[in-house]
């Protein structure tokens, strides 16, 4: 029986709004990824890349991190920093308008060290990955680390929802990891873009859950 154009649209919209991946979340197969909650994005007013919503979400992310540690779920942080004299990243990056070329100062002046925001500071048993681009799997040892930990499910929180977090979710999916994406522990620089990104991830890449829902299930 042929599908009408209207039927296709209805099905697509339902999946974007209400779809839910059907995989089971198994606690001892999970790892928490805390994406780029570093000073450049979290410290109020410090850089043109400050994400106010990321700052507001710090207490909720703290609670998620604490819960994961209590459940022996590995916590893995990512940050941008001045790795390899910036020779390890996409060469077209400096041409992108998100670099804000009108702001005085040399490229990378805000994220040379990749300092995690102090309220979310890693503990000695945590892993910190210095990544060169948006996705946490691009030219990093993340996949190897997850395999060595015996983890096949990643829980994603941090910033930005539609850049580093969303790209990491897609990369994880393409590597056959199960992805749990925190709807209220990820943030972007334009709140109007939060839900559209969640809808795309919900339909095709991840289970999209609130922090409380994640805590209840792991």
N, C-alpha and C positions, 0 to 999 in steps of 0.2 A: 504494500500500500504506500503510495507516494506521500511524502511529508510536504505540507504547505509552508510557505514562507513564514506565515504567522506562527505555525507550530514550532518551527526552528527558533524563532525569536523568543517565544515563551519559554521553551526549554533552556535556551542559553541564559536568559535573565534569571530563571529560577536557580540554575546552577551557580551563577555569580553571587546571588544574594543568599541562598540557603544551602547550597551544596556542602557536603561534608565527606571528606575522605574516610574510607571505611576501615583503615588499618587500626589494629590495637596498639595502644601505647604501653610498652613494657618497661618498667622503671629501670631494671638493671641492664637495659639496652640503650638507655638515653644518655646524651651529653648536652649540657647547656652551653650555647654560644652567646657570649655577651659582645655584641658587635659595636666597636668604635665609640664606647662611652668614655671618651677622652676629653681633655680640657678644651681642645679646639671646638668641640660641639656642645659641651655641657657647661663650661664656665660662663656665667652670664656676662654678655657684652664684650667678651674678650676678643673675639674674632668675628669677621663677617660671616663665618659659617656656623655661628651659634644657633642651636635648635632649642628655642624656649621650651617646647613640649618635652624634649629629652631631659631637661633640668627638672621639670615638674614630675617626671616619671621615676626619678631616682629612688624614692622610698618604695615604690612598687617593685622595681627591679631588685632592690636590696632584699625585699621579702622573698622574691623568687630565688635569688642566689642562695639565701640562707636555707630555704627549704630544700633546694637541690643538694647542698652540702650535707644537710642532715640525713638525706636519703642516699648518700654516697654516689650521687650523680656527678661526674666530672664537670668542672667549670672551666671553660676555655674562653679567653678574652682575645679579641683582635684589636689592633690599633694601626693607624698610619704613622709612619716615622721616616726619617731620612735614611732609608736602606740603600746600600750600594750606590751612593751618590745619585740616586734617582734614575739609575740606568736600568732598573728591573721592572719598569712600568710601561704601559702603553705609550708609545711615542706621540700619539695624537692627543694625549691628555691635556697638555698646556693650551691647546686650541679651543677647549671647551669653555663656554661662558660661565660655568659654575666655578671657575677659578678666580672670578672677580678681578680682572686685570686693572680695574680702576683704583683698587685699594693699594695704598703705598706699602712698600716692603717687598723683599725678595720672596719668590715662590717657596712655600714650605716653612715660612718663618713661624707659623703657629703650631706645626706638628712635627718638628724635627725630632723630638724625643719620644713622642707617642705616649704621653703620661695618662694612664687611666685616672678618671676623676676620683679624688681621694675618698669619697663616701662609698665607692664601689671597689676599693683597692683589692687587688688579688692577694690571696694567701699563698704560703709557700708551696702547697700542693697543687695550685692551679697552673694552667698553661697560658702563656701570653704569646700570641702570634703576631709578628710585625708583617703586615701585608702591603703589597705594592699597588693594589687596585681595588675596585669595588667588592668583588666577590672574595670570600675568605678562602676559597679553594684555588684561586689563581696564583700559581707559582709559590705556594706555601706547602708545608708538610701536614696540613690539616687532615687530609684523607688517610695518610699513613698513621697519624696519631689516633684517629678514631678507630681504625682497624686494629691497632695494637691494644687499644682499650676494650675491644670487643663491643663496640657501640655501633648500632645501625640506625639510630634515630637521633635527630638533632632538634633541640628546642631553641628557637631563635628569639632573642630580644635585643634591643639597642636602637641604633640610628644609622642611616636614614632608612625608613621603611621602603621607599621606592628606589633606593640606590643600593647601598651595601647589604642591607638585610634582605631585600627582595632578590638581588643578584645571587647572594649566598644560598637562598632557598632554592632558586632555580638550578644552581650548580649542584647542590646536594641531591635534588631530585634526579638530575641527569646521571648521577653516580650511584643511583639506586638506594640512597638513604631515604628513610621516612622523615618527613619534615613536619614539625609542630611550630606554628608561627604565632607569636603573642600579639593579639590585636590591640592591647592597651599597654604593652611594654615595648612598643616600637613607635617611632615618631618621625615626622618629616618636617621640612621647612615651610611647607604650605599645607595646612590642615585639610584643605579641600581635596588634596591628592591621597590622603590616607585611605579612605574607604575604597576608591577605585583600585588601588594596588591590592588591598585585602581581597577584593572581589576576584581579581585575576588569580591570585594565589589560591584562593578558596576553590576555584573551579578546576585548576589544573596542576597544582604543585604541592599543596600542604593542607593539613588540618589547621584551621584558624580558630584559636581559642583565647579567651581572656586569661589573665594571670591566675585568677581564682580557679578557673576551670582546669588549667594546667596543674596547679597545686593539688587540686582534688583528685586528679587522675594519676599523678606520679608520687 
